[in-house]
C-alpha cells in the first residue's frame, strides 16, 4: 500500500534562505566525516550545536536540513574531506544550487580545497565533488539537470543553465511567476501582498530582506515558505525542516530495500569502528624496535643499574658511535625483571604486527563487501532481486557444489574465450562459487563495488583479453564514470569465500592488477 503525503518542495528562495542560515552557523567549522546513503549525503560537523547537515538528493523531494544523527556509510572519495575545514558556504542566489568549499592539509603539508556541490533540481538532482582544477572527481548519481553540458567524472564542472533571468533585485515586469526561485505556492503568497495594497517593488523588497533572517514559515496548509505569509503562519527554524519536508511514498519493495540497506550499513559501520581500533593497536605494535632497543640498553648497563639510585648515565652503542643516555632509576627497581619484561613485550608486539596486518586485511574485505552489497541494493530495480539476496543470506553453506546454468549471467565472446558476468551480488556469488572452474580467470574492480567476471578459455589468456575483460568490469562498477579504474585479476582457485559471509563476499591474496578505461556493455546481453 502506498502512503500519500503532502509534497513539500524546496524551491530556490527557500534553499537560498537555508544556505544563508547554514553559512552563518557553519562557515569555518571542521568536518568530522561525510556519510552517504542511497538517497542522501550527511555531513558531520564539529559545531557547538552538534548538528549534522543532511542533504537529500534522490528518493523524494530534494531537501536541506539539520539533523541530530548521521546516516549512511563513508564513501571512499568523500573520505578525503574528513577533518577538513569549511572555508566557504555559497550558492547561486535564488536558485537550487549550493556548495561547500572544504580545505584540508595533506600529509605533504599542502592545503587542498575541494568543492562539494549540490544541485537540488527536482528529479534531476545530483551532487558532485570538484577538485582545485575545477574537474569533477565524484558524482552521487547519473542525473544531469542540463542536457546541453557534459557531466561526468573527469569533466570540468559547469553549473546548469538558469531557467529564468529575472530576479527579486532585477526584473522587467511585475509578475512573480517570471522571477527565479519562485514556484506556484510562493507566487500565490507574494500576490496576496500586492492584492492588499503593497506594490510589486515593496513586496519584492520585503521577500528579499526575509531571505537573511533565518526564520522560515509554514502557511495554513502546512507548506514551508521562506517569507511571512500575509495572514500569520507558524514560524520555524532550519532545525525544524527535517520534520516538515516531504517524505517519499513507500514503494512496494522499499520495506525489504530499507531492511537490507540498514543491515549492511550497520555491518559497514561496525567494521569501520573495528578497523580504527586495529589501527591503534597496529601503531602500538610497530613500536617493538624501540621497546627492544630499551631492553638492550638496560641489559648492557646492568652493572650501573644494580643497586643504583637517582639519575645515571647509561652507555648506548649505536651506528654513530658511543652515546650516553640519562635514566632515572625508580625506587625498588629490579633491572633484571625490567629487562625480561621489555624483551617479552617486544616479542609480543612483533608477533602482533603480522597478526594485525592480516586482521586489518580481513576487516577491509568485510567493509568492501558491505559497500558492494549497498551498491547492488541501490541499483537493483526489481523486488525479486532484493528478496533473492535476503533469502540467500539466510541459507547455510551448501555441503555440495550445485551447478548453475550459464543463462543466469551476461555472456560475451572475447578473443578466444567466453566471459560470464554477474548481474547482482547473488549472481556474482553463484558465478564464482557454483559455476566457475578452478582454472578460469576471475576479475573484479580493486576496492570498488563491481560485477564479478569469469573468463573461460582453453589455453593461456592474452594481454588483450585481460584488458577487454578488465574494461568491462570497470564499466560495471561504481566507478564506471571515472576516466581510469584499477581491476584485479587472478585464477578462480585463488578466490575464497569464508563461512558465514554474505553472498558476493570473497577474499584473495595472489593477484595482478591492470588500470583500464571503463567500457559499457548492454547488460541485457545473454
N, C-alpha and C positions, 0 to 999 in steps of 0.2 A: 504494500500500500504506500502510495506517495504522500508525503506530508507537505502541504502547501503552506508557505509563509509569505508575508508581505515583503516585497523586494525593496531593499534599501540600497540605493545607488550612490557610489562615491563619485560625485561629479567634480569637475575641475575646480570650482570655487571651494568646495569642502576640502579637497585634497590640498589646495593652496593654503587654507587655514591650518590644516593639520601639520603641514610642513613647517609653517611659521612657528607653530607651537612646539614641535619637537626640536626645532632649531634653537629656540631659547633654552630648552631644557638640556639638550644632549650634545650640542656642539662643544668639542673639547673633551668629551668623555671617552674613556677607554672601552674598547670592545672586549668582552670576555670570550665569547665563542659565538659562532653562527651555525644554526641548525637548519635543515630543510626537511619538509615533509613532501608528500606527493602533490600538495597544493600550495605550499607557503614557504616563506623564509622567516625565521625568528632570529633576531639579533640581540644577544645578551649584552647588557651594559653594566659597567662598574659605576653606577649612579646612586646618589643618596636615596632615591625613591625605590630602588631595587626593581625597577620595571624592565621589561623586555619590549623591543619593538617587533610587532608582528605584522607582516605584510602578506595578505592572502592574494595570490596571483591567479590561480585557476580553481576549479571546483566550486564555483559560486561567484557572486558579485565580488570584484576586487575590493580590497579594504586595507586600510592602515589604521592600527590602533595599538595601544599599550596592553601588555598582559603581565600577569604575575608569574606565569610559568613559561618555560621554554620547551617547545615541542620539537619532535623530529630528531634527526641524527646529523652529525657533522658531514659536510661534503668536502672531499679532498681538495678541490680547487678553492673553496672558501676558507679552508683552514689557515691559509696564508694571511688572512686578515685578523685572526685571533690574537689579542694582545695589542692590536694597533689602536691608534687614536683617531677619533672622528674630527678631522680638521675643517670640514665644511658639510653643511646640510643645505641643499639647494633644490630648486625646482623651476620648471618653466611656468611662470606665473599664469594663473587661471587655467592651466592645462593639467592633464592627468599623467604627469611625468615628474619624477623627483629622483634625487641621488644622494648618496653619502660618499664623501671622499675620505678614505681611511689611510693614514700614514703609519708605517711600521719600519723599525730599524732592522735590517737584515744582519745575520751573523758577521758579515764583512764590515759592518758599520754604516753601509749606505742606507739611506732612508728611501723607501719605495712608497709611492702613493697610488692606490687603486681606487677606481670609482665604481661603486655598486649602484647600478641604475635600475629603476623600476618604471615600467611603462604600464600603468593600470588602465588600459583602454579596452574595457568590455571583454568580449570573448577572445580578443587578440592580445590580452595582457601577457607580459613576459618580464624577465629580469636578466640583466647582463652584467658581467664583471669586465671592466675595461682597464687595461694597463696604462702605464705612463705615456706610451706611444700612441694611445688612442685606439688600440686594437682590442677586439673582443676576444677574451680567453676562456669565457664560460657563459653558457646560456641555460636558463632554467627550463625552457620549453621550446617547441618549434615555432610558436606563434610569431607572426610578423605583422605589426599594425600598419605598415606602409609597404604595399606590394611592389612599389617602384624602387625600393632600396634593396641591396644585398645585405642580409642579416644572418651571418653565420660566424662560427668561431674562426678567427683569423682575419675577418673583415675589419676595416676601420669603422668605428661606430659613428653613425649618423642618426640624429633624432628623427622620429617620424614627422611628416609634414603636418602643419596645423590645418584643421578643417574650417577654421574661421579666422578672420583678420581683425574684426572689431573687438575692442575690449572695454572694460569699465572706465578706462582712462582715455581711450581714443575711439570714437565711434562716429559713423557718418549719418545714421538715422536713429530715431527714438524707438527702437524695437529690441527688447531684451533677448528675444529668441535668436537674434543675429550676433550676440556677443559670445565670445569664447568663454567656456566654463559653465554656461547655463544649460539646464535641461528643463523639461516641462514644469516640474514642481517649483523650481526656483524662479522660473519665468512667471508663474502664477502668483507667487508671493510678492515678487517685485511689482507686478502690475496692480496688486492690491494697494500699494503705497500711492501709485500715480492716480488710481481711481479715487483716492481720498485726499486729493489736494496737493500731493507732492509732485514737483516737476520731475522729468526724466533725469535731469542732471543732479538734482538733490538726492533722488533715490540711488543713482549710481554711486554718488559720493558716500552715502550712508553705508551701502553694501561694501564698498571698497575699504572703508575705515574699519568695518567689523571683521575683516579678514586677519587682523593682527591682535585681536583682544583675547584670544584663547578660549572663548565661550561658544559652544555650539548650542543649537536649539532644536527642539522637537515640536512639530506642529500638532494640531488637534488630531491628526490621523496617524501620529506616531512616526512621521518621516523626518529624518535629520536634515536640517538646512544650516548653512554657515552664518546666517544673519537672523536677527529677531523678526519673527512674523509680525504683521501689523496688529493682529489680535495676539495677545500674550500666549506664549507657549512655554513648555518646560525647558529650563536651561540645563545643559550637561557639559561635561569636560571630555577631553580626548580619552581619559581613562574609562569613560562610560560607553565609548563607541563599540567596544567588543560585543556588548550585550544588545546593541541597537542594530548592528549590521546584519544584513541578510544571511541566513544560514541555508545552504542548498537543500533542495528536496532530497530525501533519501531514496536512491535508486534501488532496484530490486537486489542487485548484488553488492550494494555498499556495506551491508552488515558483515558479510564474510570478508570483504576487502578491508574494512576497518579493523576487524579482529586480527587478520593476518598482518596488517601493517603495524598494529600496536605490538604484536608478538615479536616481530623482527626488529622493530625499533628498540624494544626493551633488551633484546639479545645484543644488538649492536652497542647500546649504552653500557650494558653490563661488562662486556668485554673491553670496551674502551677504558672504563674505570680500572679494570684489572690490568690493562696494559700500562696505564700510568703508574700503578703500584709496582709492577715488574720493572719498569724503567728506573724507579728509585732504588730498588734492590740491586739492579744491574750496576748502577752508578757506584753503589757501595762496594759491590763485589770487585769492581775494577780497581779498587784501592789496595788489592792484595800485595802488589810490589812494595808499596810504602810500608805496609804492616810488616812484611818480611825484612825490609831494609832496617826498620827499627829494631826487630828482633836480632838481626846480625850485629847491629851497633851495640846493643846491650850485652850480647854474648861476648863480643871481643873486648869488652871493658868490665868484665865481672870483677876483676881484681880491684877496680876503683869503687864499684857499687857495693860489694860486700862490707857491711859494717859502716858504710859511709853515711854522711848526713849533710843536709843542705844542698847547695848547688855545687856540681862538679863539672869539669871539662872532659868530655868523652872524646876519644880519638876515632875519627872516621877515615877509612881508606877508600878513596874514590879514584875515578879515572883521571881527575885533575891533580891528584896527589893527596897528601895528608891534610885533613881539616879537623878543627875542634868544634864540638857541638855542646852547648850548655845543656845540663839536665838537672832538674830539681828532684832530689830523692825524697819520696813520700815517707811518712812515718810507718814503721813496721813493714818496710818494703823488703820483699824476698825476690832478688833478681833472678834466681833460677826458675821460680814459678812463673814470673812475668815473661821470661824468655820462652818457656814452654807454651804458655798461653798464647803468646803472639804467633809462634810458629803454627800452632793448631788453628788459630783464626785465619792466618794467611792461607793455609792449605784448604780450609773450608771455603773461603772466599774464591780461591782459584777454581775449585771444582764447581762452584756456583755459576761461574761465567758461562761455561758451556751449557749447563742445565737451563739457565735463564735465557740464553740465546735461543735455545730450542723451544722453550716455552713461549717466548715472545713471538716466535715464528708461528706457532700453533694458534696463538691468540689473534695474530694478524689474519690468519686464514679464516678464523671464525668471524672476525669483523667483515672481511671481504665477502664472505658467504652471506651474511645478513644483509649487507648493502646490495648484493646481487639479487637476493630474494625481493628486497624492496623495489628494486628496479623493475623486475618482472611483474610484480604486483601492480606497479604503476602503469605499465604499458599493456597489461592484459585487459582486453576489452570484453572478453567473454566470461560469463559467470561460471561456465563449465571448467575453464582453466583454473580459476581460483579454487573451486571445490575440489578439483583433482589434486591440487597442491595440498590442501588441507587434509584430504584423505590419505595422500602418500606420506604425509608427516606422521600419521597415526600408525602406519604399518610397521611391523617389526622387520628386521633384516631377513630377507629370504634365505632359506638353507641351501637352495639350489638356484643357479642362474636360470632365469626364464628368458628364452629367446624372444626378442621383439622384432616385429616386421619393420622393414625399412620405410614403409609408407608413412610412418609417424614423423618422419624427418624431411627436411628440404634436401633434395638430391641434385647434385650438379656434376657434370663430367668436366674434369680439369686435367689437361695434359694426358698422361697415360693411366690415370686412375679416376676414382669417384670420391667426391666429397659429400658427407652427410652432416647436416647442421641441425642442432636442436632449436625448437621453436619457443620453449619456455624452460623454467627450472626443472619441471618434471620430465620434459622431453630430453633435456640435457642429461639428466641422471640415467634415463633408460638408454640413451645413445652410448654413453661411456661405459656403463656397467652391465648392460643387458644386450647390447648389440655389437660393440666394438670387439675386435680381436687383439690379442696382446701386441702384435707387430704393427698394428695400424698406427698412424701418426695422429697425435692429438694437438689441437690449437685452442688457445684462449688468450684474450687481451690481458696484459700484465697489470694486475692491481686495479682493474676496472671491470664492472659488470659487463658480461658479454655472452653471446651464444658460444657453446662448445662445438667444435668442428672435428670430425673424424675423417681422415683421408686414407683410403684403402687402395693399394696398388700392388701389383705383382712386380717386384723389383725395387730398386732404390728410388727414393724421391729426389727430384731435381730442385735446384735453387729457384727456378722459375715457378715450379709447382708450389714450393714453400711460400714464395712471395704472393702468389694468387690466393692461396688458402688464407694466409695471414691478413691480406687486404679485405677479404670477405668477412672474416671475424671482426676486424676493426670497424667495418661498415654495419655490423650488427651488435655494436657495443654502445655503452652510454656516451662514449667519446666519439661517436660517428660523425659529428660535425667538426672535429678537430682536423687540423692540417696533417698531422702525423700521429700515429698510435703505435705503441710497442706491443708486440704479440709474442707470447711464449709458446714453444712447441717441443714435444718430446714423444717418445713411443708410449702408447696407451699403457703398457705394462708398468710404467713408472708413475702412473696416476692412481692414487689410492683414495678410498673413502672410509674414514674411521667409523666405528659403530656409533649409533645414536646421534648421527648428524643429519641435518635436513637434506632433502633432495637437491642435487646440484652442487653439494659441498665436496670439494676434492682437495688433496694435498699432493704436492710433487716437489722434488728436490733436484733431480737431474734434468736439465732442460737447456735449450738455447733460445735466443730472442732475436727478433727482427723488427725493425721500425718501418712502417709502410703508410701509404696514403689510403684511407678507407675507400672501399668500393661498395656501392649499394646495389643489391640484387632484388629481384622480385621474390618476396618471401612466400608467395603463394605457389612458387615453383615446386613441382613434385618430381 
